[in-house]
Amino acid sequence: SNVDGVERLVSVAKFLGAKLLHVSTCYVCGEADGLVEETEPIVGFYPRRKGPGDASFLHTDEIRYCRERIREITDSAGLSPRSRHGLPGRGSDDQEGGRSKDLARRLVALGRQRAEHWGWVNTYTYAKSLGEQIIAAEEGLDYAIVRPAIVESALDFPFPG
């Protein structure tokens, strides 16, 4: 949802001519101590970046790569079409359930591997950064990105929290 959902949100905002406020996380910078100034361009950023001239990371290429791997993993899982889409199977058995668990395990491993490869500490910060880059790369989109450290809900409005 931090990638597909953002792509859809950008399309809707552009269609409506609306401004977009995106809530991200301060942890998209990767592991860092002390003051982290937000001076790096959003597009092309990854935590292991070697400086402004490092153009190793293109979010569009990374998303395309992941979608191809997801398709390969999903196709090789041997699941029924219903199970592939998260729908309950008809007469599904333990074998189908085992394949679903294996598929989930393999997809999680792919996400972790990609996040670690580029220097993000987990798949959440990796996906949030991809979402930011989708937004920042979109020409003609009026947007703001906020990066809070913690977002929590209140038990009651406006207090207690």
C-alpha positions as CSV (number, residue, x, y, z in Angstrom):
1,S,0.0,0.0,0.0
2,N,2.9,2.4,0.5
3,V,3.7,2.0,-3.2
4,D,0.5,0.9,-5.1
5,G,-1.6,3.1,-2.9
6,V,0.6,6.1,-3.4
7,E,0.6,5.6,-7.2
8,R,-3.2,5.6,-7.1
9,L,-3.3,8.6,-4.7
10,V,-1.1,10.6,-7.1
11,S,-3.3,9.8,-10.0
12,V,-6.4,11.0,-8.1
13,A,-4.7,14.2,-6.9
14,K,-3.6,15.1,-10.4
15,F,-7.0,14.3,-11.8
16,L,-8.7,16.5,-9.3
17,G,-6.0,19.2,-9.4
18,A,-5.7,18.7,-5.6
19,K,-2.8,19.4,-3.4
20,L,-1.3,16.3,-1.7
21,L,-0.1,16.1,1.9
22,H,1.8,12.8,2.4
23,V,2.6,11.5,5.9
24,S,5.8,9.5,5.7
25,T,8.4,8.7,8.5
26,C,11.6,10.3,9.5
27,Y,13.2,6.9,9.3
28,V,13.3,6.9,5.5
29,C,16.9,8.2,5.9
30,G,18.0,4.8,7.2
31,E,20.1,4.4,10.3
32,A,21.7,7.7,11.4
33,D,22.7,9.3,14.7
34,G,22.3,12.9,15.6
35,L,20.9,15.7,13.5
36,V,19.8,14.5,10.0
37,E,19.2,17.5,7.8
38,E,16.8,17.0,4.9
39,T,19.0,18.4,2.2
40,E,19.2,15.4,-0.1
41,P,16.9,15.3,-3.0
42,I,14.1,12.8,-2.5
43,V,14.2,11.2,-5.9
44,G,17.2,8.8,-6.2
45,F,17.8,8.7,-2.5
46,Y,18.8,5.5,-0.7
47,P,20.6,5.2,2.6
48,R,23.8,3.8,1.2
49,R,24.0,6.6,-1.4
50,K,27.6,7.7,-1.9
51,G,26.8,11.4,-2.6
52,P,24.9,13.7,-5.0
53,G,26.6,12.1,-8.0
54,D,25.4,8.6,-7.1
55,A,22.6,7.7,-9.5
56,S,22.5,4.0,-8.7
57,F,18.9,4.0,-7.4
58,L,15.9,4.7,-9.6
59,H,12.6,4.1,-7.8
60,T,10.9,3.2,-11.1
61,D,13.5,0.5,-11.8
62,E,13.3,-0.8,-8.3
63,I,9.5,-1.0,-8.3
64,R,9.6,-2.7,-11.8
65,Y,12.2,-5.2,-10.5
66,C,10.2,-6.0,-7.4
67,R,7.0,-6.5,-9.4
68,E,8.7,-8.9,-11.7
69,R,10.1,-10.9,-8.8
70,I,6.7,-10.9,-7.1
71,R,5.1,-12.2,-10.3
72,E,7.8,-15.0,-10.6
73,I,7.5,-16.0,-7.0
74,T,3.7,-16.0,-7.1
75,D,3.6,-17.9,-10.4
76,S,5.9,-20.6,-9.1
77,A,3.9,-21.1,-5.8
78,G,1.5,-23.5,-7.4
79,L,-1.5,-21.8,-5.8
80,S,-5.0,-21.9,-7.2
81,P,-6.1,-18.6,-8.8
82,R,-8.5,-17.9,-5.9
83,S,-5.7,-18.4,-3.3
84,R,-3.3,-16.2,-5.3
85,H,-5.7,-13.3,-4.8
86,G,-6.3,-14.0,-1.1
87,L,-9.7,-15.5,-1.6
88,P,-10.8,-18.6,0.3
89,G,-10.4,-21.7,-1.8
90,R,-13.1,-24.2,-2.7
91,G,-12.3,-27.4,-1.0
92,S,-8.8,-26.2,-0.2
93,D,-6.6,-28.6,1.7
94,D,-3.5,-28.5,4.0
95,Q,-1.2,-28.5,1.0
96,E,-2.7,-25.3,-0.4
97,G,-2.4,-23.7,3.0
98,G,1.3,-24.8,3.2
99,R,1.9,-23.3,-0.3
100,S,0.3,-20.0,0.8
101,K,2.6,-19.8,3.9
102,D,5.6,-20.6,1.7
103,L,4.5,-17.8,-0.7
104,A,4.2,-15.3,2.1
105,R,7.6,-16.3,3.5
106,R,9.2,-15.9,0.1
107,L,7.6,-12.5,-0.5
108,V,8.6,-11.2,2.9
109,A,12.2,-12.4,2.3
110,L,12.3,-10.5,-1.0
111,G,11.1,-7.3,0.6
112,R,13.7,-7.6,3.4
113,Q,16.5,-8.4,0.9
114,R,15.7,-5.4,-1.2
115,A,15.5,-3.1,1.8
116,E,18.8,-4.3,3.2
117,H,20.4,-4.2,-0.2
118,W,19.9,-0.4,-0.5
119,G,20.4,0.3,3.3
120,W,16.9,0.7,4.7
121,V,16.5,-1.0,8.1
122,N,13.2,-2.6,7.2
123,T,10.5,-3.0,4.5
124,Y,8.4,-0.2,6.1
125,T,11.0,2.5,5.7
126,Y,12.0,1.1,2.2
127,A,8.4,1.2,1.0
128,K,7.7,4.7,2.6
129,S,10.8,6.0,0.7
130,L,9.6,4.5,-2.5
131,G,6.2,6.2,-1.9
132,E,7.9,9.6,-1.3
133,Q,9.9,9.2,-4.5
134,I,6.8,8.4,-6.6
135,I,5.3,11.7,-5.3
136,A,8.4,13.8,-5.7
137,A,9.0,12.6,-9.3
138,E,5.5,13.4,-10.5
139,E,5.6,16.6,-12.6
140,G,2.8,19.1,-12.0
141,L,1.9,17.7,-8.6
142,D,1.6,20.2,-5.7
143,Y,2.7,18.3,-2.7
144,A,4.2,18.4,0.8
145,I,5.8,15.4,2.7
146,V,5.9,15.4,6.5
147,R,8.2,13.0,8.3
148,P,7.1,12.5,11.9
149,A,9.0,10.2,14.2
150,I,5.9,8.7,15.8
151,V,2.2,8.8,14.9
152,E,-0.2,7.7,17.5
153,S,-3.9,7.9,17.8
154,A,-5.7,9.4,20.8
155,L,-8.2,7.5,22.9
156,D,-10.5,10.5,23.1
157,F,-10.7,13.8,21.3
158,P,-9.0,16.1,22.0
159,F,-7.6,14.5,25.1
160,P,-6.4,12.1,26.6
161,G,-3.8,10.9,24.2
